[in-house]
């Protein structure tokens, strides 16, 4: 099971995402870095553990308030050995850099339809679909849940209400999802904050977990990650 560190970028700085309330996000305070610059945060993650994939959210692009293309391109160029999943909102193919180690994320909150997803996959087969939930409901077009025909291989199950809270993952959401959709790699995000949860998710057959707060606070340690890998 992969652990994918999250780097949320707003106005060129890495911020602490809490409950998807993007207008209230503040620069991250991290035990892994002395500042909130994206490069320093990434180095902090790599100093903790040899992660292979990183998730980047361009919050400016997602909120239609400019973008962080220059910052992100510089970061991805500097680290060609690593894979970067990028969520840059509805216009991701118009604003994100085209690079071999970048994988676009299509979020359900962009209101993408199944037909639009099918059209994107004709041109960009290597994408990730993020199913974004708030208040127990899918944000966006619910028809995405009616058929998996156009789904890519990798799916993020995101509970925005739990992001950055350390309140634990949404077991009901995950159980309901796994009981219905079994043919995809599922990556869960939102609320995970300790080793016991990670071990539980690995037992369930989850392909990966997106983490930020737990890593910055030292709630998930290097030894925890080694233990998880060996379990």
C-alpha angles and dihedrals in degrees: 000000000000126000110211116194115220124226112190110192124198122169090347096306132099109247136195107252113213123181093329091286092142099175089062098049116128131196111282122259106209138181086212099058140029092223143024099247110131094234092052092048092050091049089050091054091048090049088057099047140345096260116180104195129045129192117219125190116196095206094183090057092044090053093042091243101125122286145256097232095134093050093046095045090051091050095047092045091052092053107042093157092067133072118234123201108203129200109190100157132247096332096048095135091050098049109025122089117254106238134151094236095050122095117191120229119213111203122206088223088073086072092239115174127222090251092052090048090052091051091050092050091055088064101026113033095168102071137123124229116215115202102204119202131191128170088004091298133107113251108228135009110002090201086082087076095050096071135015093199094113098032117123121233096262121060128183116209103204125187103191093188090066101040111124094000102101087219095131130262124293102264095182093052092048095046092049091048096048092047090058107029116044106148100076140070106258122207115187126210135184133063103004109143114153144048096249090061092049091051090049092051091049089052089053090056097249110164097217150340130230111222136180117135095044091053095046092049094045092241089128108044137193089260090051090054091049091048090050092050092051096044 
